[in-house]
Amino acid sequence: SAGLTEEQKEFQKVALDFAAKEMAPHMAEWDEKEIFPVETMRKAAQLGFGGIYVKPDVGGSGLSRLDTSLIFEALSTGCTSTTAYMSIHNMCVWMIDTFGSEEQRHRFCPSLCSMEKFASYCLTEPGSGSDAASLLTTAQKKGDTYVLNGSKAFISGGGDTDVYVVMCRTGGPGPKGISCLVLEKGTPGLSFGKKEKKVGWNSQPTRAVIFEDCVVPVGNRLGAEGQGFSIAMKGLNGGRINIASCSLGAAHASVLLAQEHLTVRKQFGEPLANNQYLQFRLAEMATRLVAARLMVRHAARALQEGREDAAVLCSMAKLFATDECFAICNQALQMHGGYGYLKDYAVQQFVRDIRVHQILEGTNEVMRMIVARNLLQG
């Protein structure tokens, strides 16, 4: 909490308390039984966590990107998988709030901010992941409607959520032909693939989302035609900060678990905490965690201020934090020895849940491309 205002410390405390009382005791069960904890998330929404950086006139909390980072980091200490879904939900509501008309904002945002309804972000397709601008899902305009055809892959919440923010092609090839439509569950022609079996992130369902002649009103388009790719990328800048923040929470929890284990576990007649090698590794883990946290918070401030370098700083923060935090969680598991590999111990779940953060919201290879391009363009 160093360098935070009293108000920010209060947000952090509320989120940490919620994580400890409402999430951590159920984390293993949600993972094992693949439970989507709807009621717990609605409780979180009562604290203002359903639309953290959404304007208050439609039910949002109106907080800053830094405030949001603090909250997601704190919640992630209780269940990284659930918090990561909540971060995606928040990103979707922000897109509607920011790029939608007044009518759209007031139609969609209040029920999403309260988490009466849940949202999913639909960009990735079976044939276009990192190359998002090549997406093939089409929306052909017919009068005052669009007819949507195609499919999306790896959609968090897919099938269980109510609102789908969909990037689709309304024009020619490339990013300028992409628009953004909001679909509601129950739309004829909207269907879902099988629930995917995943290494982690098991408290949120993941399915393909399929569109077969879905008729969507033109009034459900966010922004102008051809603005979709820009909306998607602006959303992802914040999404990268959010997912990096979730990584920080998992790493923070893992350092505490390792610290406790080293104190309790004895080998060769003394606590592991007396072993200098393990002391040094623990010191390195804490140092890397603090470095990653500072980088994420710096990027969050840049994004909030609308700085020119915000996008590249978000990419740097996502790259550094997700790589470093996975290494921290993995080292914490190693420190637990054989116990770390048992599902009775939470550290293995943090390792499984955090691994995908190096892949989604733009792979870390793509983050390197963005940073390099920025440097070489001067």
N, C-alpha and C positions, 0 to 999 in steps of 0.2 A: 504493500500500500504506500510505499515511499513516493513522495511527489504528488499524491492525489489530494484533492480537496476534501473537506469534511463530508460534503454531499456524496462524492464518489466513494468514499470509504463506507458510507452507509449503504449505497447500492451493492457494493461488494459484500458487505456483511449479510445483508438480506439474502443475496444469492447463495452465499456459502452456507448459511443456515438452512435454506431450502434444499440445497444439494445434500447436506448431511442428514436431514430428517426425512425428506420425501423421495430422494432418489437413490442414494448409496445403499440403503437397506434392501432395495428391490433390484439393484443393478444386475446381479447374477441371475435372478429368476427371469427378468425381462430378456436377458441374453439366451438363456437355456430354452425357454418356452416360446421365444420369438414373439413377445407381447409388445404391441404398440400402446404405450401407456397414456391413452387419451385423457383420462381423468386427472392424472398427475400434471400433464401439460396444461390443462385448463386451470388447475390451481396456480401454476406458474403465471398464466395469463392474468389472473386476478392481481398479481403483484406488478403487472405492467410488462411482462416479458413476451407477450404475443405480437407486439408491434413496437419494439423498443425505440427504433429511430424513424417512426411514422408520426405524422403531425397529430396533435391532440384533438383537432376538430373532428376526426373520424375514429377516435378511440385509441390512438397511439400514445406513447409515453413522451415523444418529442425529445429524446435524449441524443447525445452526441455519439460519434463513432467510437471515441475512447470509452465513454460510459458503456457502450455496447460490448466492447472487447473485454472490459472488466467483468461484466455480467456473464458472458459466455465462458470465460476462463473459470470463474467461480462455479458455475453450474456443472461444468465438465468434470470437476473433481468428484461429482456424485454419479454421473453416468455420461460418458463421452458420446455414446451413440445417440441417446435421446437429445442431448444438447445440440449435436450436429444437425439433427433433423430440424430442431427449433430454429437454428441459424438459417437454414434453407427457407423455412416458412417465413421468417422475418424478411429475408431478401425479396421474396415474392410480393409480400404486402408492400414493401418499400417501392417496388417497381410500379405497382398500381397507384400508390399514393403520389409518386413523383411524376409519372408519365401519363397517368389517366386523367380524364376530364373530371370536372366536379361531380357530375352524375355518376361516373364510374367509381370514383373515390368513395362516395357516400353509399353506393350500392354494395361494394365488395368489402371495403376495409373494416367497418365496425365488427362484423361477424368473424373476420379473420383475426383482428386484434384481440378479441375475447377468446379466440380458439374454439368458438362454437363450431366454426368450420376451419379446415386445414388446407394448406396450399402445397402444390408441387411445381417444380421448375423443369420445363421440358425443352432442353437444347440438344443433348447428345442423341445421336442416332446409331443404328447398328453399323453403318458405314462411315460415320463422321464423328470422331471424338475430338481430338486435338484440332483437326481441320474443320472447325465448326462452320466456317463460311461456305462449306460445300454441302450443307444439309439439303435433303431432297424432299422433305415433307412439303406438299404444295397446298396453297389456298387459292382457289380460283373464284374470282368475284362474279357473282350472279345477282344483279339487282342490288338489293340492300343486304345481301348475305355473302358469306364466303363458304365454299365447299372444300372441306379439309380432307386430304388423303395422305397417308404415310404412317410412320411409326417412330417412336422414341425409345431409347434403351437406358437401362440403369436409373430409372426414375424413383427417387426417394419418396416414399409415401404412396407411390402409384397404386391405384385400386382402392386404397383406404382413405384417400383425401378427397376434398370436395371441389377444389378450384385448381385448374391447370393453366399455368402461364406458358404458352407455346410459341416457340420461334418457328416460322414457316416461310416458305418461298411464295411471294405474291408477284415477283418480277423475274428479271433475268438472273443469270448465274452470278455468283460472288456475293459479298456482304450487302451491297446496295439493293439486292432483290429480296431481302428478308424483312418480314414484318412480325409483329407480336400480337397474338390473339389470346383472350382469356376464355377458357372453356369451363363449363360447369359439369360436374358428374351427373349422369342421367341423360346427357345429350345423345340422341340417337346416332349410332355408328361409332360411339366411343367405347372401346373395350380394352382389356388388359391381359398381358401374358401371365405365365405362371410366376408364383413368388420365387424369387431367386434364393438359392442357398449360398450364404456368404461366410467368409472367415470371421468377420466382425460386423459391427453395425446391425446387430440382430434385433434390436428393439424398434427398428423401423423397417417396414416392408419395402422391397425393391422389385419393381415389375417393369416390363415393357408397356408402353401406352400406345394403343393402335387407333388410328382414325380411318374410318371407311365411310366416305361420303357424309362426313359430319357437317351439318349446316350451322354456321355460326353467324350471328348478326354482325353487320359492319360496326354497330355500336359497341361491340366487345373488343375492338382493336385499340391497343394502347399506342398513342402517338400517331404519326403519319405513316402511310405506306412507305416501306423502305427504311424505316427508322429502327426496325427490330434488332439488327445486329448491334447497333450503338447502345440500345437499351440493355441487351444481353451483356455486353462488355462492361458497361457502367455498373450493372448489378454484380458482376463477378469481381470487380475491384473490392467492393465491400464484402463479398462472399469469401474472398481470399483472406481478409483480415479476420472474418468470423471463424473460419476453419482453423486458421493459425492460432486463434485464441482458444479454441477447443483443444488443440494440441498442447498448449501451455497448461491447461487444467489437468490433462492426463499426466503430463510430466511432473507437475507439482505434486499430485497425489502419489505418483510412483516414487518420487524422492522421499516423501514421508514414510511410505511403506518400507522402503529399503533401510531408511534410518532406524525405524523400529525393529526390523528384522536383525540388523547388525548388532543392536543392543541386546536382544533377547537370545539369539542363537549362539551356542558355544561350540567351538571345535578346538581340539588340542588343549583342552583344559581352560580356555578363556573365551570371552565374548569375541565374536567376529569384529566388533567395533575397535578392538585393540590392534587389529592387523593394519599396518601402515599402508599397504597396497590398497586395501579397501577404503581406508580413510581418504587416500588421494583420489580414488575413483569417485567417491561421494562428493568430494570438494569440486571435482571437475563437472559432475552432473549439475550441482547447484549453480556453478558459475555459468555454464552453458544455458541453463534455464533463465537466469537473470538477463543474460545477453539477448536471448531470443525475445523475452518479454519486453525489453526496452525497444527492440527493433519493431515489434508489432505495434507498440503504443505510439512510437514515432510515426509510423505509416498511418495509423488511425487518425492522428492529429492532422497529417498532411491531407488525407482524404476529406476530413471534416472542413478544412480551410479551403478546399478546392484548389490546392497548389498544382502547378504544372507538372511537378515530378511525382504526383500522388500515385499514378498507375504503376510506375516502375518501383516505387518504394513498397507498394502493396505486393508486387511480384517478389521482390527481395525478401520481404518479411515472411511471405508464405513459403518460399523456398527454404529459407534458413530455419524458421521455427518448426516446420513439419519434419525436416530432416533431423535437426538437433533433438527435438522432443521424442521422435521415435527412437533415436539412439539412447536417450536417457531412460525411456521405459524399458527398452531391451536390456540395458545394463542393470536396471533394477531387478528385472527377472533373473538375470545371471547371478546377482548377489543372493537371491533366495535359494540358489542351488536347485535340487530336485523339487523342492516345494513350489518354486516359481512356476513349474510346469503343470501343477495341479489346479483344477478349476475351483478348488476351495479357496484359493488365494487370488485376490483381486488383480494382482499385478499382470497376470497373463491376459486378462480381459482388456486392460488398458493397452497392452501391446497389440492385440488383435483389432481393437476398435480404432486405434490411431494409425495403423498401417496404410489405410486407404486415403488418408489425408495427403499423402505424397502423390496421389493419382488424380483426385477430383479437384474441381474448381480450377482446372488447368493443371496438367501434370507438371512436376518439378523440372522436367526437361523443357517444357514450354516456358516456364518461368525463366530459365536460363536464356532462352532465345529472346524473350522480351527485354531482359536486362542487357544482353549483349547488343541487341539492335539499338537500344537507347544510347549505349556508350559509343558505338561505331558511327552513329548518325551525328554525334557531337552535340 
